[in-house]
Amino acid sequence: MADINPDLCLFYLPFLLNGLSGYPSYVDADGKTHYVLGSGKYEIADVANCVIDVSGNVTLANTSLTNVTIDCAAGTSLSVSNVKIDNSAYTAANSGGIGAAVTFHGAGNSLNCYNTNEFNGGMDRYKTFTDSLNNVPYNVAGSGIQVGSGAELTINGTNSSTLIAHGCNIYEGVSYGNEASTVSSNGIGSNFHEDGGTIVINSGTVNVYTNIAEQTGMGGGCIGGGNNTNITINGGTVNAYGGGDFAIGGGDTCGDSMLGHGTAKITINGGTIHAEAHNAYAAIGFDGEGSVDIYGGDITAYGSAFQSIGIGNSGDNYANGNTGTVSIHGGNILAVSEGTNGVAIGSYTNYSGAVSNGTVRIDGGVVTAKSKSGTAIGPAATFGTINGTVNVYVDGKLTDASGTSDGTYSVYTYDNPTAKPEIPGGNTSYQSTQRKRDDGVWIQSTNEAWKGLYIKLVDASMGGLFNDAQNISVLTEKACDRSIIQVSNALKKVSEYRSYFGAIQNRMEHAYQNNENVIENTTHAESRIRDTNMAEEMVRYSNYNILSQSGQSVLTQANQRNQAVMSLLA
């Protein structure tokens, strides 16, 4: 993303809005006042306590708003420069709070960040949740940047941009099922009652907190949310400080009750990531079933309770087990667990009798896993008992990676240069030419080392799409059911692959077009400079020519005077 300030664009189409009275508005069914803005470039002043609906290509600059939600329709490209929306003062149930600072709906959304921007969530008194235990309604805590069920958001930044997002800093007092709970919202992601969406971070600096007080352990999660959360980090610098939930991750949505297993998918292809979890959940991970796939990047994951990277528990059916996979194929990873009986990479449960299983696979990268009073890689011994099994495969072999004590931590390290894919991660000494089919392709795209695009390759063959292709059959009802499930899963994989490569293609086309624009602008600028230099030289030439001709004329006239005098004397 080119480091261009959209403030300059306001020169061409300035909309300085002191109030929104001149724009279309309506009152929603929930009582919120909405103002409607289309594509354009805006500075907004003296606006509060409302929702601003936007769509298309919208640039918002030099703006500070209080208790306002920017509500983005599907397909919105929102560019922000020096924008702050602060809803943090609106936390009580009767405060009149609007909720999230920015909300995205549907597919194809992007948030393009320039300079420094900050979005703070608050309570939404217009959204209520009534729990099944005591039939008491609660207001919903809004995220700093809301990306809920069905929503897609891609975050782009520049080398100098910083995006700051805080979740609502006051808990909801929700009682669900048979338990009392205090929850808040994510900095970027869904609220407590909503399934998660898709979040992609490409570039820029992104700092996310669960509380207005930065780097504290209060509140919920940072980046992610509920069931079906999908998070991809391709680059940039990401700092996430989580409280009562994952710093980066997701899983089930509790809502009215604990509704069984959730799913989440976290993929890290590059960037510099620092994630901290200050409660029972992982710094990077998921509840229920899902996956963490790491292909590159410099990653530090810190867990103060149970684990730093891995699989958690969720749902009413704790005893049925929670399964998932943590796969590390590249990058530099430091995972540290400070919790009692914790685990740096693996699975955990914070409920007595609950079962949490999983698989950890490591076949590339530089990995250091440290656990202060538990195992480095494997299952966590919650309540003094290990409930579940974690199989750890290192370079394809089942391995005991529980670690050895260094006097303070159980430590397990992995460093296999021949297995590393060529991806960003700071290991500039990598010289191996060995490639594996699933390593993917690294495309260097800048003049800085390890800065570019990593494209993960996929296996779309029959063997890759189907778990057991040879046993697909319709001869019995049971076999038919299994076959239908396999075909459905294969179709889902194909859709995911098409979406992934479509997004990669769009990024590459955008980069190509940007390069073409840079080349064209550079050519024009060079041509103008050359024309200016030529004009300057022509002026000098003309000046010297005039001086030369003037000198010759004066000399001629002087000679003629001498000849005239001599003729008179003759």
C-alpha positions as CSV (number, residue, x, y, z in Angstrom):
1,M,0.0,0.0,0.0
2,A,1.5,3.3,-1.1
3,D,2.4,5.7,1.7
4,I,0.1,8.5,0.4
5,N,-1.8,10.7,2.8
6,P,-5.5,11.0,1.8
7,D,-5.5,14.5,3.5
8,L,-4.0,15.7,0.2
9,C,-7.0,14.3,-1.7
10,L,-9.3,16.6,0.3
11,F,-8.0,19.4,-1.8
12,Y,-9.8,18.1,-4.8
13,L,-13.2,17.3,-3.2
14,P,-13.5,18.9,0.3
15,F,-16.6,18.1,2.3
16,L,-16.2,19.8,5.7
17,L,-19.3,18.8,7.6
18,N,-20.2,20.8,10.7
19,G,-23.2,18.7,11.6
20,L,-25.1,16.4,9.2
21,S,-28.4,18.2,9.0
22,G,-28.1,18.6,5.2
23,Y,-27.7,14.9,4.6
24,P,-30.4,12.2,4.3
25,S,-31.4,10.7,7.6
26,Y,-33.8,8.2,9.2
27,V,-34.6,6.7,12.5
28,D,-34.1,3.0,12.7
29,A,-36.5,0.6,14.3
30,D,-34.3,0.4,17.4
31,G,-34.5,4.2,17.8
32,K,-31.0,5.1,16.4
33,T,-30.7,8.2,14.2
34,H,-28.8,7.4,11.0
35,Y,-27.3,9.8,8.5
36,V,-26.4,8.5,5.0
37,L,-23.2,9.4,3.2
38,G,-22.1,8.0,-0.1
39,S,-18.7,7.9,-1.8
40,G,-16.6,10.9,-1.2
41,K,-14.0,12.5,1.1
42,Y,-15.1,14.1,4.3
43,E,-14.0,15.9,7.4
44,I,-16.8,15.8,10.1
45,A,-17.1,18.1,13.1
46,D,-19.7,18.7,15.9
47,V,-21.4,15.3,15.5
48,A,-22.3,12.9,18.3
49,N,-24.9,10.3,19.4
50,C,-25.7,8.9,16.0
51,V,-24.9,6.4,13.3
52,I,-23.3,7.4,10.0
53,D,-24.1,5.0,7.2
54,V,-21.4,4.9,4.5
55,S,-20.9,2.9,1.3
56,G,-18.6,2.8,-1.7
57,N,-15.2,4.5,-1.5
58,V,-15.2,6.8,1.5
59,T,-12.3,8.8,2.9
60,L,-12.6,10.3,6.4
61,A,-9.8,12.6,7.6
62,N,-9.0,14.9,10.5
63,T,-12.1,13.9,12.4
64,S,-12.8,13.3,16.1
65,L,-16.3,11.9,17.1
66,T,-17.9,10.9,20.3
67,N,-20.6,8.2,20.7
68,V,-20.8,7.6,17.0
69,T,-20.8,4.5,14.9
70,I,-19.6,4.5,11.3
71,D,-21.8,1.7,9.8
72,C,-20.2,0.3,6.6
73,A,-22.3,-1.5,4.0
74,A,-20.9,-4.5,2.2
75,G,-18.2,-3.6,-0.3
76,T,-17.1,-0.4,1.5
77,S,-13.6,0.9,1.1
78,L,-13.1,3.1,4.1
79,S,-9.9,5.2,4.2
80,V,-9.1,7.0,7.4
81,S,-6.4,9.6,8.3
82,N,-6.2,11.1,11.8
83,V,-9.6,9.8,12.8
84,K,-10.7,9.1,16.4
85,I,-14.1,7.7,17.5
86,D,-14.4,7.4,21.2
87,N,-17.4,5.7,22.7
88,S,-15.7,4.6,25.9
89,A,-17.6,7.0,28.2
90,Y,-20.8,5.2,27.3
91,T,-20.7,2.0,29.4
92,A,-23.6,2.0,31.7
93,A,-26.9,0.3,30.7
94,N,-28.8,3.6,30.7
95,S,-26.1,5.8,29.3
96,G,-27.5,6.1,25.8
97,G,-24.4,4.5,24.2
98,I,-24.3,3.7,20.5
99,G,-21.9,0.8,20.7
100,A,-19.1,-0.1,18.3
101,A,-17.0,2.7,16.8
102,V,-17.0,1.2,13.3
103,T,-19.1,-1.7,12.1
104,F,-18.6,-3.7,8.8
105,H,-21.3,-5.8,7.1
106,G,-21.1,-8.4,4.4
107,A,-18.2,-9.1,2.1
108,G,-15.5,-7.1,0.3
109,N,-14.7,-4.4,2.9
110,S,-11.4,-2.8,3.4
111,L,-10.1,-0.3,6.0
112,N,-7.1,1.7,4.6
113,C,-5.2,3.4,7.3
114,Y,-2.9,6.5,7.1
115,N,-1.3,8.4,10.0
116,T,-2.8,7.6,13.4
117,N,-6.4,6.4,13.9
118,E,-8.2,5.2,17.1
119,F,-11.5,3.4,17.6
120,N,-12.9,2.8,21.1
121,G,-16.0,0.7,21.6
122,G,-18.8,1.3,24.2
123,M,-22.1,-0.3,25.4
124,D,-25.0,-0.3,23.0
125,R,-28.2,0.4,24.9
126,Y,-30.2,-0.3,21.7
127,K,-29.0,-3.9,21.6
128,T,-30.2,-6.2,24.5
129,F,-29.7,-9.8,25.4
130,T,-31.9,-11.6,27.8
131,D,-30.3,-14.6,29.5
132,S,-32.2,-17.8,30.1
133,L,-31.3,-18.2,33.8
134,N,-33.0,-15.2,35.4
135,N,-34.7,-13.5,32.4
136,V,-32.8,-10.2,32.9
137,P,-31.9,-8.1,29.8
138,Y,-28.4,-6.9,29.4
139,N,-27.0,-4.3,27.0
140,V,-24.4,-5.6,24.5
141,A,-20.8,-4.3,24.6
142,G,-19.7,-3.0,21.3
143,S,-16.3,-3.7,19.7
144,G,-13.9,-1.0,18.6
145,I,-14.2,-2.3,15.1
146,Q,-17.1,-4.7,14.7
147,V,-16.6,-7.6,12.3
148,G,-19.4,-10.1,13.1
149,S,-21.2,-13.0,11.4
150,G,-20.9,-12.9,7.6
151,A,-18.6,-9.8,7.6
152,E,-15.3,-9.6,5.9
153,L,-12.6,-6.9,6.5
154,T,-9.1,-6.4,5.1
155,I,-6.9,-3.9,7.0
156,N,-4.2,-2.1,5.0
157,G,-1.7,0.4,6.4
158,T,1.4,2.3,5.4
159,N,4.9,2.1,6.9
160,S,4.0,5.0,9.2
161,S,0.4,4.3,10.0
162,T,-0.9,3.2,13.4
163,L,-4.4,1.7,14.0
164,I,-5.5,1.5,17.6
165,A,-8.7,-0.4,18.6
166,H,-10.1,-0.9,22.1
167,G,-13.0,-3.1,23.1
168,C,-15.7,-1.9,25.5
169,N,-14.0,-1.4,28.8
170,I,-16.9,-2.3,31.0
171,Y,-18.2,-5.9,31.4
172,E,-21.6,-7.1,30.7
173,G,-23.0,-8.9,33.7
174,V,-24.4,-11.9,31.9
175,S,-25.6,-15.1,33.5
176,Y,-25.8,-17.9,30.9
177,G,-26.6,-21.5,31.5
178,N,-25.7,-22.3,35.1
179,E,-22.8,-19.8,35.4
180,A,-22.4,-16.1,36.0
181,S,-20.1,-14.4,33.6
182,T,-18.6,-11.0,33.0
183,V,-17.7,-10.3,29.4
184,S,-16.9,-7.4,27.1
185,S,-16.2,-6.9,23.5
186,N,-13.2,-7.5,21.1
187,G,-11.0,-4.7,19.9
188,I,-11.5,-5.9,16.4
189,G,-14.1,-8.6,15.8
190,S,-17.5,-9.7,17.0
191,N,-19.3,-9.0,20.3
192,F,-20.0,-11.7,22.9
193,H,-23.4,-12.7,21.4
194,E,-22.4,-12.9,17.7
195,D,-20.6,-15.4,15.5
196,G,-17.3,-14.2,14.1
197,G,-16.3,-12.9,10.7
198,T,-13.2,-12.8,8.5
199,I,-10.4,-10.5,9.3
200,V,-7.3,-10.0,7.1
201,I,-4.3,-7.8,8.2
202,N,-1.9,-7.0,5.4
203,S,0.2,-4.1,6.5
204,G,0.7,-1.1,8.9
205,T,0.9,-1.1,12.7
206,V,-2.2,-2.5,14.5
207,N,-2.4,-2.2,18.3
208,V,-5.5,-3.8,19.8
209,Y,-6.6,-3.9,23.4
210,T,-9.5,-5.2,25.4
211,N,-9.6,-2.2,27.6
212,I,-9.2,1.5,27.3
213,A,-6.2,1.2,29.7
214,E,-3.6,-0.1,27.3
215,Q,-1.6,-3.3,27.9
216,T,-3.8,-4.3,30.8
217,G,-5.4,-7.7,31.3
218,M,-9.0,-6.6,31.7
219,G,-11.9,-7.3,29.3
220,G,-12.4,-9.8,26.5
221,G,-10.5,-10.6,23.4
222,C,-8.5,-8.5,21.0
223,I,-8.7,-9.7,17.4
224,G,-11.4,-12.4,16.6
225,G,-14.6,-13.4,18.2
226,G,-17.2,-16.1,18.1
227,N,-17.9,-19.3,16.1
228,N,-16.5,-19.4,12.5
229,T,-13.9,-16.7,13.1
230,N,-11.3,-16.6,10.4
231,I,-8.1,-14.5,10.9
232,T,-5.2,-14.1,8.5
233,I,-2.1,-12.0,9.1
234,N,0.0,-11.4,6.0
235,G,2.3,-8.6,7.2
236,G,2.6,-5.5,9.3
237,T,3.1,-5.1,13.0
238,V,0.4,-6.5,15.2
239,N,0.3,-6.0,19.0
240,A,-2.6,-7.6,20.8
241,Y,-3.1,-7.5,24.6
242,G,-6.0,-9.8,25.6
243,G,-7.9,-10.1,28.8
244,G,-10.7,-12.6,29.4
245,D,-10.4,-14.1,25.9
246,F,-7.9,-14.8,23.2
247,A,-5.6,-12.0,22.1
248,I,-5.8,-13.4,18.6
249,G,-8.4,-16.1,17.9
250,G,-12.0,-17.2,18.5
251,G,-14.4,-20.0,18.9
252,D,-17.9,-20.5,20.2
253,T,-20.4,-17.8,20.8
254,C,-21.9,-18.2,24.2
255,G,-25.0,-16.0,23.8
256,D,-28.0,-17.3,25.7
257,S,-26.2,-20.5,26.8
258,M,-23.1,-22.5,26.1
259,L,-24.0,-23.6,22.6
260,G,-21.5,-26.4,22.0
261,H,-18.3,-26.4,20.0
262,G,-17.1,-23.4,18.1
263,T,-14.6,-23.2,15.2
264,A,-11.9,-20.8,14.3
265,K,-9.1,-20.6,11.8
266,I,-6.0,-18.5,12.4
267,T,-3.3,-18.2,9.6
268,I,-0.1,-16.2,10.0
269,N,1.9,-15.8,6.8
270,G,4.2,-12.9,7.9
271,G,4.6,-9.8,9.9
272,T,5.7,-9.0,13.5
273,I,3.2,-10.2,16.0
274,H,3.2,-9.8,19.8
275,A,0.2,-11.4,21.6
276,E,-0.4,-11.5,25.3
277,A,-3.2,-13.3,27.1
278,H,-3.8,-12.4,30.8
279,N,-6.5,-14.9,31.7
280,A,-7.6,-18.4,31.0
281,Y,-7.4,-18.3,27.2
282,A,-4.5,-18.5,24.8
283,A,-2.6,-15.6,23.3
284,I,-3.1,-17.2,19.9
285,G,-5.7,-20.0,19.5
286,F,-9.3,-21.1,19.4
287,D,-12.1,-22.6,21.5
288,G,-13.5,-26.0,20.4
289,E,-12.3,-27.1,16.9
290,G,-10.2,-25.2,14.5
291,S,-6.6,-24.6,13.4
292,V,-3.6,-22.3,13.9
293,D,-1.3,-22.4,10.8
294,I,2.0,-20.4,10.9
295,Y,4.0,-20.0,7.8
296,G,6.2,-17.0,8.6
297,G,6.7,-14.0,10.7
298,D,8.3,-13.0,14.0
299,I,5.9,-14.1,16.7
300,T,5.9,-13.7,20.4
301,A,3.0,-15.3,22.3
302,Y,2.7,-14.9,26.1
303,G,0.2,-16.6,28.3
304,S,-0.1,-15.7,32.0
305,A,-2.6,-18.5,32.8
306,F,-2.7,-21.7,30.9
307,Q,-1.1,-21.5,27.5
308,S,0.3,-19.2,24.8
309,I,-0.6,-20.9,21.5
310,G,-3.2,-23.6,21.1
311,I,-6.6,-25.3,21.7
312,G,-9.1,-24.4,24.4
313,N,-12.4,-25.7,25.6
314,S,-16.0,-24.7,24.7
315,G,-19.6,-25.8,24.7
316,D,-21.9,-27.7,27.0
317,N,-20.3,-30.9,25.9
318,Y,-16.9,-30.4,27.6
319,A,-16.4,-34.1,28.2
320,N,-16.8,-34.9,24.4
321,G,-13.5,-33.3,23.8
322,N,-12.2,-30.3,21.8
323,T,-10.0,-31.1,18.8
324,G,-7.8,-29.0,16.5
325,T,-4.4,-28.5,15.0
326,V,-1.5,-26.2,15.6
327,S,0.8,-26.3,12.5
328,I,4.1,-24.5,12.3
329,H,5.9,-24.5,8.9
330,G,8.1,-21.4,9.2
331,G,8.9,-18.2,11.0
332,N,10.5,-17.3,14.3
333,I,8.2,-18.3,17.2
334,L,8.7,-17.7,21.0
335,A,5.8,-19.1,23.1
336,V,5.9,-18.6,26.9
337,S,3.4,-19.9,29.5
338,E,3.7,-18.4,33.0
339,G,0.6,-20.2,34.3
340,T,0.4,-23.0,36.8
341,N,0.5,-26.4,35.1
342,G,0.4,-24.4,31.8
343,V,1.6,-25.3,28.3
344,A,3.4,-23.1,25.8
345,I,1.9,-24.8,22.7
346,G,-0.9,-27.3,23.0
347,S,-4.3,-27.7,24.5
348,Y,-5.9,-26.8,27.8
349,T,-9.2,-26.7,29.7
350,N,-10.1,-24.5,32.6
351,Y,-13.0,-26.7,33.7
352,S,-12.6,-29.7,35.9
353,G,-13.4,-32.9,34.1
354,A,-13.4,-31.3,30.7
355,V,-11.4,-32.9,27.9
356,S,-9.2,-31.1,25.4
357,N,-7.4,-33.0,22.6
358,G,-5.4,-31.9,19.6
359,T,-2.4,-32.2,17.3
360,V,0.7,-30.1,17.1
361,R,2.8,-30.3,13.9
362,I,6.2,-28.6,13.4
363,D,8.1,-29.0,10.2
364,G,9.8,-25.6,9.7
365,G,10.8,-22.4,11.3
366,V,12.6,-21.6,14.6
367,V,10.5,-22.5,17.6
368,T,11.1,-21.9,21.3
369,A,8.4,-23.2,23.7
370,K,8.8,-22.4,27.4
371,S,6.4,-23.3,30.2
372,K,7.1,-22.2,33.8
373,S,5.4,-25.0,35.7
374,G,4.0,-27.4,33.0
375,T,5.0,-28.9,29.6
376,A,6.5,-27.0,26.8
377,I,4.4,-28.6,24.0
378,G,1.5,-31.0,24.8
379,P,-1.6,-31.0,27.0
380,A,-1.9,-28.7,30.0
381,A,-2.4,-30.3,33.5
382,T,-5.4,-28.3,34.5
383,F,-6.5,-28.8,38.2
384,G,-3.4,-31.0,38.5
385,T,-4.8,-33.5,36.0
386,I,-4.1,-33.9,32.3
387,N,-7.5,-34.3,30.6
388,G,-6.9,-35.1,27.0
389,T,-4.2,-36.1,24.5
390,V,-2.0,-33.9,22.3
391,N,0.0,-35.7,19.6
392,V,3.1,-33.8,18.7
393,Y,4.7,-34.4,15.3
394,V,8.1,-32.9,14.6
395,D,9.3,-33.4,11.0
396,G,6.5,-36.0,10.6
397,K,7.6,-38.1,13.6
398,L,5.6,-38.5,16.8
399,T,7.8,-36.8,19.4
400,D,7.9,-36.1,23.1
401,A,8.2,-32.3,23.2
402,S,7.3,-31.7,26.9
403,G,10.7,-30.1,27.2
404,T,13.6,-30.2,29.6
405,S,14.1,-27.9,32.6
406,D,16.5,-24.9,32.5
407,G,15.9,-24.3,36.2
408,T,12.9,-22.0,35.6
409,Y,11.1,-23.3,32.6
410,S,10.5,-26.5,30.7
411,V,12.0,-25.7,27.3
412,Y,11.7,-27.3,23.9
413,T,13.4,-25.8,20.9
414,Y,13.3,-26.6,17.2
415,D,15.5,-25.2,14.5
416,N,15.7,-27.1,11.2
417,P,17.0,-24.8,8.4
418,T,16.5,-27.4,5.7
419,A,12.8,-27.5,6.4
420,K,12.2,-23.7,6.4
421,P,10.2,-22.3,3.5
422,E,11.4,-19.1,2.0
423,I,9.1,-16.8,4.0
424,P,9.6,-13.7,6.1
425,G,10.8,-14.4,9.6
426,G,14.0,-12.6,10.1
427,N,16.3,-15.7,9.5
428,T,18.5,-14.1,6.8
429,S,21.0,-16.9,7.0
430,Y,18.6,-19.3,5.3
431,Q,20.4,-20.8,2.4
432,S,18.7,-24.1,1.8
433,T,17.3,-24.9,-1.7
434,Q,15.2,-27.8,-0.4
435,R,11.6,-27.2,-1.2
436,K,8.5,-29.1,-0.1
437,R,5.3,-29.2,-2.1
438,D,3.2,-27.5,0.6
439,D,5.8,-24.7,1.4
440,G,4.3,-22.3,-1.1
441,V,5.9,-19.5,-3.0
442,W,7.6,-16.4,-1.6
443,I,7.5,-13.2,-3.7
444,Q,9.9,-10.5,-2.8
445,S,8.0,-7.2,-3.4
446,T,10.1,-4.4,-1.8
447,N,13.7,-3.3,-1.4
448,E,13.7,-4.5,2.2
449,A,14.7,-8.1,3.1
450,W,11.8,-10.4,4.0
451,K,9.1,-8.0,2.9
452,G,6.7,-9.4,0.4
453,L,4.0,-11.9,-0.3
454,Y,3.8,-15.5,0.8
455,I,1.5,-17.7,-1.3
456,K,0.5,-20.9,0.3
457,L,0.0,-23.8,-2.1
458,V,-2.8,-26.2,-1.6
459,D,-3.5,-29.8,-2.5
460,A,-6.7,-29.8,-4.7
461,S,-6.3,-33.4,-5.8
462,M,-8.7,-36.1,-4.8
463,G,-6.4,-37.1,-2.0
464,G,-6.2,-33.6,-0.8
465,L,-9.9,-32.8,-1.0
466,F,-11.3,-36.0,0.4
467,N,-10.3,-37.7,3.7
468,D,-11.1,-41.1,2.4
469,A,-11.8,-40.9,-1.4
470,Q,-11.5,-44.7,-1.9
471,N,-14.4,-45.4,0.3
472,I,-16.9,-43.1,-1.2
473,S,-20.0,-45.2,-1.9
474,V,-23.8,-45.0,-2.2
475,L,-24.5,-48.7,-1.7
476,T,-25.8,-48.3,1.8
477,E,-27.5,-45.5,3.7
478,K,-24.6,-45.2,6.1
479,A,-22.0,-45.1,3.4
480,C,-24.1,-42.6,1.5
481,D,-24.2,-40.3,4.5
482,R,-20.5,-40.5,4.9
483,S,-20.0,-39.8,1.2
484,I,-22.2,-36.8,1.3
485,I,-20.3,-35.4,4.2
486,Q,-17.0,-35.9,2.4
487,V,-18.3,-34.3,-0.8
488,S,-19.6,-31.3,1.2
489,N,-16.3,-30.9,2.9
490,A,-14.5,-31.1,-0.4
491,L,-16.7,-28.4,-1.9
492,K,-16.1,-26.2,1.2
493,K,-12.3,-26.7,0.7
494,V,-12.6,-25.7,-3.0
495,S,-14.6,-22.6,-2.1
496,E,-11.9,-21.7,0.5
497,Y,-9.1,-22.2,-2.0
498,R,-10.9,-20.1,-4.6
499,S,-11.4,-17.3,-2.1
500,Y,-7.8,-17.5,-0.9
501,F,-6.3,-17.4,-4.4
502,G,-8.8,-14.8,-5.5
503,A,-7.7,-12.5,-2.6
504,I,-4.1,-13.1,-3.6
505,Q,-4.8,-12.3,-7.2
506,N,-6.6,-9.1,-6.2
507,R,-3.6,-8.1,-4.0
508,M,-1.2,-8.7,-6.9
509,E,-3.3,-6.9,-9.4
510,H,-3.6,-4.0,-7.0
511,A,0.2,-4.0,-6.5
512,Y,0.7,-4.1,-10.3
513,Q,-1.7,-1.2,-10.9
514,N,0.0,0.7,-8.2
515,N,3.5,0.1,-9.7
516,E,2.1,1.2,-13.1
517,N,0.9,4.4,-11.6
518,V,4.2,5.0,-9.9
519,I,6.0,4.4,-13.2
520,E,3.7,6.7,-15.1
521,N,4.0,9.4,-12.5
522,T,7.7,9.1,-12.3
523,T,8.0,9.2,-16.1
524,H,5.8,12.4,-16.3
525,A,7.8,14.0,-13.5
526,E,11.1,13.1,-15.2
527,S,9.8,14.5,-18.5
528,R,8.8,17.7,-16.9
529,I,12.1,18.1,-15.2
530,R,13.9,17.4,-18.5
531,D,11.7,20.0,-20.2
532,T,12.4,22.5,-17.5
533,N,16.2,21.9,-17.7
534,M,16.1,22.2,-21.5
535,A,14.1,25.5,-21.3
536,E,16.7,26.8,-18.7
537,E,19.6,25.9,-21.1
538,M,17.8,27.6,-24.0
539,V,17.4,30.8,-22.0
540,R,21.1,30.7,-21.2
541,Y,22.0,30.0,-24.8
542,S,19.8,32.9,-26.0
543,N,21.3,35.2,-23.3
544,Y,24.8,34.3,-24.4
545,N,23.9,34.7,-28.0
546,I,22.4,38.2,-27.5
547,L,25.5,39.2,-25.5
548,S,27.8,37.9,-28.2
549,Q,25.9,39.7,-30.9
550,S,25.8,42.9,-28.9
551,G,29.5,42.7,-28.3
552,Q,30.2,42.2,-32.0
553,S,27.9,45.2,-32.8
554,V,29.6,47.5,-30.4
555,L,33.1,46.4,-31.7
556,T,32.0,47.0,-35.3
557,Q,30.7,50.4,-34.4
558,A,33.9,51.3,-32.6
559,N,36.0,50.2,-35.6
560,Q,33.8,52.3,-37.9
561,R,34.4,55.4,-35.7
562,N,38.2,54.9,-35.9
563,Q,38.0,54.6,-39.7
564,A,35.9,57.8,-40.0
565,V,38.5,59.7,-38.0
566,M,41.3,58.4,-40.1
567,S,39.5,59.4,-43.3
568,L,39.2,63.0,-42.0
569,L,42.9,63.2,-41.3
570,A,43.8,61.8,-44.7
